[in-house]
Every structure is written in C-alpha cells, then in structure tokens.
Amino acid sequence: MLKVLLVVVLFAVATYSLIRVIERRGVARPVRRRSKPRPEQRPVAPDDDDDFLRDLDQRHRFPEDPDAP
C-alpha cells in the first residue's frame, strides 16, 4: 500500500513540476484571434424602432382614409 501511495505522490509532483516549467517557458500560451468587427446594432423588433413608433402614432392620429377602421 505504501508503494502505491509513493507512486501517486511522485506522479503528482512530476505533473506539477512539468506544468510549472511549461507555464514559465510560455509554451502553452493561447493564440489571440482578432474578433470580427460587430455590425452596427439595429432594432430587434418593430417596437424598438423610434421611426416605426413615430410613424405608427402619426397614422393612428391622422388616418389617411377616414372610412378605414
């Protein structure tokens, strides 16, 4: 049982040391990718669009066809 514990501890120490060496040398640095420029944000729905709401309000207040419901 003591031999198994010794092997596990040695494996853990070796893994820890290897990770530290790799991090110091900078071998495992992530590659930075340029992000695509985001397109200009647009309204998602008609109720978010100020022009749409303004036009809707104008049509409601001043209907072009008086016979229309």
N, CA, C and O atoms as a printed pandas DataFrame, in Angstrom:
     atom_number atom_name residue_name chain_id  residue_number  x_coord  y_coord  z_coord
0              1         N          MET        A               1    0.824   -1.192    0.000
1              2        CA          MET        A               1    0.000    0.000    0.000
2              3         C          MET        A               1    0.873    1.262    0.000
3              4         O          MET        A               1    0.548    2.260   -0.643
4              5         N          LEU        A               2    1.964    1.192    0.722
5              6        CA          LEU        A               2    2.861    2.338    0.804
6              7         C          LEU        A               2    3.523    2.616   -0.542
7              8         O          LEU        A               2    3.780    3.771   -0.884
8              9         N          LYS        A               3    3.796    1.565   -1.302
9             10        CA          LYS        A               3    4.399    1.747   -2.618
10            11         C          LYS        A               3    3.436    2.471   -3.572
11            12         O          LYS        A               3    3.854    3.334   -4.344
12            13         N          VAL        A               4    2.161    2.118   -3.512
13            14        CA          VAL        A               4    1.163    2.749   -4.371
14            15         C          VAL        A               4    1.051    4.231   -4.031
15            16         O          VAL        A               4    0.992    5.074   -4.926
16            17         N          LEU        A               5    1.021    4.543   -2.755
17            18        CA          LEU        A               5    0.938    5.939   -2.315
18            19         C          LEU        A               5    2.175    6.709   -2.761
19            20         O          LEU        A               5    2.061    7.859   -3.183
20            21         N          LEU        A               6    3.338    6.105   -2.678
21            22        CA          LEU        A               6    4.572    6.741   -3.113
22            23         C          LEU        A               6    4.545    7.004   -4.620
23            24         O          LEU        A               6    4.986    8.066   -5.058
24            25         N          VAL        A               7    4.048    6.084   -5.407
25            26        CA          VAL        A               7    3.952    6.265   -6.860
26            27         C          VAL        A               7    2.985    7.405   -7.177
27            28         O          VAL        A               7    3.275    8.230   -8.044
28            29         N          VAL        A               8    1.857    7.466   -6.500
29            30        CA          VAL        A               8    0.871    8.532   -6.734
30            31         C          VAL        A               8    1.466    9.891   -6.381
31            32         O          VAL        A               8    1.289   10.853   -7.129
32            33         N          VAL        A               9    2.156    9.982   -5.271
33            34        CA          VAL        A               9    2.762   11.249   -4.863
34            35         C          VAL        A               9    3.848   11.661   -5.852
35            36         O          VAL        A               9    3.915   12.831   -6.227
36            37         N          LEU        A              10    4.697   10.732   -6.283
37            38        CA          LEU        A              10    5.727   11.055   -7.263
38            39         C          LEU        A              10    5.117   11.493   -8.590
39            40         O          LEU        A              10    5.616   12.425   -9.220
40            41         N          PHE        A              11    4.053   10.838   -9.016
41            42        CA          PHE        A              11    3.369   11.232  -10.244
42            43         C          PHE        A              11    2.793   12.647  -10.113
43            44         O          PHE        A              11    2.891   13.442  -11.048
44            45         N          ALA        A              12    2.198   12.962   -8.970
45            46        CA          ALA        A              12    1.634   14.293   -8.749
46            47         C          ALA        A              12    2.726   15.363   -8.754
47            48         O          ALA        A              12    2.542   16.428   -9.342
48            49         N          VAL        A              13    3.839   15.096   -8.117
49            50        CA          VAL        A              13    4.953   16.050   -8.076
50            51         C          VAL        A              13    5.532   16.245   -9.473
51            52         O          VAL        A              13    5.841   17.372   -9.860
52            53         N          ALA        A              14    5.681   15.171  -10.228
53            54        CA          ALA        A              14    6.223   15.268  -11.585
54            55         C          ALA        A              14    5.269   16.063  -12.484
55            56         O          ALA        A              14    5.715   16.895  -13.274
56            57         N          THR        A              15    3.982   15.817  -12.371
57            58        CA          THR        A              15    2.994   16.545  -13.172
58            59         C          THR        A              15    2.994   18.031  -12.812
59            60         O          THR        A              15    2.964   18.889  -13.694
60            61         N          TYR        A              16    3.028   18.324  -11.529
61            62        CA          TYR        A              16    3.058   19.718  -11.076
62            63         C          TYR        A              16    4.309   20.424  -11.607
63            64         O          TYR        A              16    4.234   21.553  -12.093
64            65         N          SER        A              17    5.444   19.756  -11.509
65            66        CA          SER        A              17    6.698   20.365  -11.980
66            67         C          SER        A              17    6.669   20.592  -13.488
67            68         O          SER        A              17    7.125   21.632  -13.962
68            69         N          LEU        A              18    6.147   19.647  -14.240
69            70        CA          LEU        A              18    6.060   19.784  -15.684
70            71         C          LEU        A              18    5.159   20.957  -16.077
71            72         O          LEU        A              18    5.493   21.727  -16.978
72            73         N          ILE        A              19    4.046   21.084  -15.416
73            74        CA          ILE        A              19    3.121   22.199  -15.698
74            75         C          ILE        A              19    3.797   23.530  -15.394
75            76         O          ILE        A              19    3.672   24.473  -16.175
76            77         N          ARG        A              20    4.499   23.623  -14.290
77            78        CA          ARG        A              20    5.201   24.870  -13.934
78            79         C          ARG        A              20    6.249   25.246  -14.979
79            80         O          ARG        A              20    6.370   26.414  -15.349
80            81         N          VAL        A              21    7.000   24.264  -15.450
81            82        CA          VAL        A              21    8.036   24.525  -16.461
82            83         C          VAL        A              21    7.387   25.004  -17.755
83            84         O          VAL        A              21    7.864   25.959  -18.368
84            85         N          ILE        A              22    6.324   24.362  -18.169
85            86        CA          ILE        A              22    5.638   24.757  -19.401
86            87         C          ILE        A              22    5.093   26.177  -19.279
87            88         O          ILE        A              22    5.202   26.963  -20.220
88            89         N          GLU        A              23    4.514   26.509  -18.140
89            90        CA          GLU        A              23    3.963   27.860  -17.954
90            91         C          GLU        A              23    5.066   28.918  -17.952
91            92         O          GLU        A              23    4.877   30.000  -18.508
92            93         N          ARG        A              24    6.194   28.631  -17.349
93            94        CA          ARG        A              24    7.299   29.598  -17.311
94            95         C          ARG        A              24    7.870   29.872  -18.688
95            96         O          ARG        A              24    8.183   31.016  -19.019
96            97         N          ARG        A              25    8.005   28.844  -19.479
97            98        CA          ARG        A              25    8.564   28.993  -20.820
98            99         C          ARG        A              25    7.559   29.604  -21.787
99           100         O          ARG        A              25    7.945   30.126  -22.833
100          101         N          GLY        A              26    6.324   29.545  -21.461
101          102        CA          GLY        A              26    5.312   30.132  -22.328
102          103         C          GLY        A              26    4.942   29.261  -23.506
103          104         O          GLY        A              26    4.470   29.766  -24.525
104          105         N          VAL        A              27    5.144   27.978  -23.387
105          106        CA          VAL        A              27    4.843   27.069  -24.487
106          107         C          VAL        A              27    3.328   26.970  -24.703
107          108         O          VAL        A              27    2.871   26.865  -25.841
108          109         N          ALA        A              28    2.581   27.000  -23.657
109          110        CA          ALA        A              28    1.143   26.766  -23.758
110          111         C          ALA        A              28    0.335   28.067  -23.777
111          112         O          ALA        A              28   -0.795   28.102  -23.291
112          113         N          ARG        A              29    0.908   29.124  -24.331
113          114        CA          ARG        A              29    0.167   30.389  -24.383
114          115         C          ARG        A              29   -0.969   30.300  -25.399
115          116         O          ARG        A              29   -0.792   29.737  -26.480
116          117         N          PRO        A              30   -2.107   30.840  -25.066
117          118        CA          PRO        A              30   -3.219   30.806  -26.016
118          119         C          PRO        A              30   -2.969   31.773  -27.179
119          120         O          PRO        A              30   -2.349   32.823  -27.011
120          121         N          VAL        A              31   -3.451   31.406  -28.326
121          122        CA          VAL        A              31   -3.317   32.233  -29.514
122          123         C          VAL        A              31   -4.449   33.245  -29.523
123          124         O          VAL        A              31   -5.620   32.884  -29.410
124          125         N          ARG        A              32   -4.089   34.512  -29.660
125          126        CA          ARG        A              32   -5.117   35.554  -29.703
126          127         C          ARG        A              32   -5.640   35.675  -31.122
127          128         O          ARG        A              32   -4.875   35.800  -32.078
128          129         N          ARG        A              33   -6.933   35.634  -31.234
129          130        CA          ARG        A              33   -7.560   35.781  -32.537
130          131         C          ARG        A              33   -8.262   37.127  -32.578
131          132         O          ARG        A              33   -8.872   37.566  -31.603
132          133         N          ARG        A              34   -8.157   37.755  -33.714
133          134        CA          ARG        A              34   -8.846   39.032  -33.859
134          135         C          ARG        A              34  -10.326   38.779  -34.035
135          136         O          ARG        A              34  -10.747   37.975  -34.866
136          137         N          SER        A              35  -11.095   39.474  -33.246
137          138        CA          SER        A              35  -12.535   39.302  -33.373
138          139         C          SER        A              35  -13.041   40.124  -34.554
139          140         O          SER        A              35  -12.498   41.179  -34.881
140          141         N          LYS        A              36  -14.074   39.622  -35.170
141          142        CA          LYS        A              36  -14.663   40.329  -36.299
142          143         C          LYS        A              36  -15.351   41.585  -35.784
143          144         O          LYS        A              36  -15.963   41.557  -34.716
144          145         N          PRO        A              37  -15.261   42.675  -36.518
145          146        CA          PRO        A              37  -15.962   43.871  -36.070
146          147         C          PRO        A              37  -17.465   43.629  -36.097
147          148         O          PRO        A              37  -18.012   43.080  -37.053
148          149         N          ARG        A              38  -18.098   44.045  -35.047
149          150        CA          ARG        A              38  -19.543   43.829  -34.946
150          151         C          ARG        A              38  -20.279   44.811  -35.838
151          152         O          ARG        A              38  -19.930   45.990  -35.902
152          153         N          PRO        A              39  -21.292   44.323  -36.520
153          154        CA          PRO        A              39  -22.081   45.246  -37.333
154          155         C          PRO        A              39  -22.858   46.207  -36.432
155          156         O          PRO        A              39  -23.089   45.930  -35.255
156          157         N          GLU        A              40  -23.243   47.314  -36.998
157          158        CA          GLU        A              40  -23.981   48.309  -36.234
158          159         C          GLU        A              40  -25.275   47.695  -35.717
159          160         O          GLU        A              40  -25.990   47.016  -36.454
160          161         N          GLN        A              41  -25.565   47.938  -34.449
161          162        CA          GLN        A              41  -26.765   47.351  -33.862
162          163         C          GLN        A              41  -28.009   48.018  -34.419
163          164         O          GLN        A              41  -28.090   49.239  -34.556
164          165         N          ARG        A              42  -28.958   47.179  -34.728
165          166        CA          ARG        A              42  -30.228   47.655  -35.241
166          167         C          ARG        A              42  -31.317   47.271  -34.261
167          168         O          ARG        A              42  -31.105   46.409  -33.407
168          169         N          PRO        A              43  -32.469   47.891  -34.367
169          170        CA          PRO        A              43  -33.578   47.472  -33.506
170          171         C          PRO        A              43  -33.932   46.008  -33.773
171          172         O          PRO        A              43  -33.919   45.547  -34.914
172          173         N          VAL        A              44  -34.244   45.300  -32.705
173          174        CA          VAL        A              44  -34.536   43.885  -32.825
174          175         C          VAL        A              44  -35.974   43.659  -33.261
175          176         O          VAL        A              44  -36.253   42.767  -34.061
176          177         N          ALA        A              45  -36.866   44.450  -32.746
177          178        CA          ALA        A              45  -38.283   44.294  -33.062
178          179         C          ALA        A              45  -38.840   45.661  -33.448
179          180         O          ALA        A              45  -38.230   46.688  -33.151
180          181         N          PRO        A              46  -40.002   45.674  -34.112
181          182        CA          PRO        A              46  -40.572   46.965  -34.524
182          183         C          PRO        A              46  -40.844   47.909  -33.350
183          184         O          PRO        A              46  -40.758   49.127  -33.508
184          185         N          ASP        A              47  -41.165   47.369  -32.192
185          186        CA          ASP        A              47  -41.463   48.250  -31.066
186          187         C          ASP        A              47  -40.208   48.887  -30.471
187          188         O          ASP        A              47  -40.316   49.730  -29.581
188          189         N          ASP        A              48  -39.029   48.503  -30.940
189          190        CA          ASP        A              48  -37.783   49.135  -30.502
190          191         C          ASP        A              48  -37.344   50.257  -31.437
191          192         O          ASP        A              48  -36.418   51.003  -31.119
192          193         N          ASP        A              49  -37.993   50.379  -32.573
193          194        CA          ASP        A              49  -37.588   51.323  -33.599
194          195         C          ASP        A              49  -38.361   52.629  -33.421
195          196         O          ASP        A              49  -39.586   52.653  -33.539
196          197         N          ASP        A              50  -37.636   53.715  -33.137
197          198        CA          ASP        A              50  -38.290   55.008  -32.902
198          199         C          ASP        A              50  -39.030   55.501  -34.139
199          200         O          ASP        A              50  -40.123   56.055  -34.024
200          201         N          ASP        A              51  -38.450   55.308  -35.311
201          202        CA          ASP        A              51  -39.119   55.753  -36.536
202          203         C          ASP        A              51  -40.422   55.000  -36.763
203          204         O          ASP        A              51  -41.430   55.585  -37.159
204          205         N          PHE        A              52  -40.391   53.716  -36.513
205          206        CA          PHE        A              52  -41.601   52.921  -36.676
206          207         C          PHE        A              52  -42.690   53.388  -35.720
207          208         O          PHE        A              52  -43.842   53.558  -36.121
208          209         N          LEU        A              53  -42.332   53.595  -34.468
209          210        CA          LEU        A              53  -43.321   54.028  -33.484
210          211         C          LEU        A              53  -43.865   55.415  -33.812
211          212         O          LEU        A              53  -45.061   55.667  -33.661
212          213         N          ARG        A              54  -42.994   56.308  -34.259
213          214        CA          ARG        A              54  -43.426   57.652  -34.631
214          215         C          ARG        A              54  -44.402   57.586  -35.805
215          216         O          ARG        A              54  -45.439   58.250  -35.797
216          217         N          ASP        A              55  -44.065   56.783  -36.812
217          218        CA          ASP        A              55  -44.936   56.636  -37.972
218          219         C          ASP        A              55  -46.253   55.984  -37.582
219          220         O          ASP        A              55  -47.303   56.387  -38.083
220          221         N          LEU        A              56  -46.229   55.008  -36.717
221          222        CA          LEU        A              56  -47.442   54.350  -36.260
222          223         C          LEU        A              56  -48.331   55.327  -35.507
223          224         O          LEU        A              56  -49.550   55.321  -35.683
224          225         N          ASP        A              57  -47.732   56.165  -34.671
225          226        CA          ASP        A              57  -48.500   57.159  -33.924
226          227         C          ASP        A              57  -49.121   58.181  -34.877
227          228         O          ASP        A              57  -50.276   58.568  -34.702
228          229         N          GLN        A              58  -48.372   58.613  -35.867
229          230        CA          GLN        A              58  -48.909   59.571  -36.849
230          231         C          GLN        A              58  -50.074   58.951  -37.610
231          232         O          GLN        A              58  -51.091   59.613  -37.817
232          233         N          ARG        A              59  -49.948   57.712  -38.026
233          234        CA          ARG        A              59  -51.042   57.061  -38.757
234          235         C          ARG        A              59  -52.258   56.888  -37.874
235          236         O          ARG        A              59  -53.391   56.957  -38.352
236          237         N          HIS        A              60  -52.034   56.661  -36.576
237          238        CA          HIS        A              60  -53.168   56.494  -35.665
238          239         C          HIS        A              60  -53.881   57.830  -35.424
239          240         O          HIS        A              60  -55.110   57.888  -35.388
240          241         N          ARG        A              61  -53.106   58.887  -35.261
241          242        CA          ARG        A              61  -53.703   60.206  -35.005
242          243         C          ARG        A              61  -54.364   60.810  -36.237
243          244         O          ARG        A              61  -55.446   61.390  -36.152
244          245         N          PHE        A              62  -53.714   60.669  -37.364
245          246        CA          PHE        A              62  -54.200   61.282  -38.602
246          247         C          PHE        A              62  -54.341   60.220  -39.692
247          248         O          PHE        A              62  -53.482   60.114  -40.567
248          249         N          PRO        A              63  -55.402   59.444  -39.645
249          250        CA          PRO        A              63  -55.555   58.406  -40.660
250          251         C          PRO        A              63  -55.789   59.031  -42.040
251          252         O          PRO        A              63  -56.479   60.044  -42.160
252          253         N          GLU        A              64  -55.214   58.422  -43.070
253          254        CA          GLU        A              64  -55.380   58.938  -44.432
254          255         C          GLU        A              64  -56.748   58.609  -44.974
255          256         O          GLU        A              64  -57.326   59.407  -45.713
256          257         N          ASP        A              65  -57.277   57.462  -44.629
257          258        CA          ASP        A              65  -58.588   57.037  -45.127
258          259         C          ASP        A              65  -59.577   57.096  -43.961
259          260         O          ASP        A              65  -59.507   56.250  -43.070
260          261         N          PRO        A              66  -60.481   58.051  -43.939
261          262        CA          PRO        A              66  -61.417   58.169  -42.813
262          263         C          PRO        A              66  -62.375   57.006  -42.712
263          264         O          PRO        A              66  -62.923   56.765  -41.636
264          265         N          ASP        A              67  -62.603   56.263  -43.807
265          266        CA          ASP        A              67  -63.527   55.130  -43.784
266          267         C          ASP        A              67  -62.871   53.854  -43.267
267          268         O          ASP        A              67  -63.557   52.881  -42.953
268          269         N          ALA        A              68  -61.564   53.861  -43.181
269          270        CA          ALA        A              68  -60.847   52.660  -42.717
270          271         C          ALA        A              68  -61.042   52.503  -41.214
271          272         O          ALA        A              68  -61.105   53.497  -40.491
272          273         N          PRO        A              69  -61.139   51.263  -40.736
273          274        CA          PRO        A              69  -61.355   51.047  -39.282
274          275         C          PRO        A              69  -60.174   51.414  -38.457
275          276         O          PRO        A              69  -60.211   51.286  -37.233
